[in-house]
Amino acid sequence: KYSCTLSKIPKNYKKVFFPLQQDPEKTTYVYAPYSTNQYEIIRELSLSVPSNAVILVKEHLWALGRRENGMYSRIRNLPNVYILGIDIESKDIIPEVDLVCSISSSFAHEAAMLGKRTLIFDKNTPLNVLPHVSTINSTGDLSIVRNILDNESDTDRHDRVINSARYINTIYENMSKFDGDVFSKTSKYNYP
């Protein structure tokens, strides 16, 4: 009644994914304090997408039963918006969507690492170095969604994957490397 599967979404439509975030949460109240009204973001997205696009919304597992009464009904009543079932995994969602829009979530990071166009409200994310990640300062900036969805090419997709691989490689090459059990070698306490 409240959710649908990916197979129920029209195939010929572009898809924008918005993962709901736990509320309250550091990622919303600290990293993007002016973007805490998730319903309003979804509403603005529904007004910003072209007519051949839909918005897919998925609840955060730990937020089940914590939203205000009527939140899901209000989201479902927005034009071109579908609520996905909580059991659908990110590995199944990412290949199906054209764009991810998030306040600041691990899903946005995962999608960006896999080369998906990503809009994020968190101005301090390290993902900002990737050319396919755009920072959104307010819901008024969501007007770029239409342009992103209408101007997509295979070359763009290829470049995003290459840039993401370079980003991951840079992180890997610059990480501190630990040899063995770091806790037993550096701590004066004996951990089991």
Secondary structure by P-SEA (a helix, b strand, c coil): ccccccccccccbbbbbbbbccccccccccccccccaaaaaaaaaaacccccbbbbbbcccccccccccaaaaaaaaccccccccccccccccccccccccccccaaaaaaaaaccbbbbccccccccccccbbbbcccccccaaaaaaacccaaaaaaaaaaaaaaaaaaaaacccccccccccccccccc
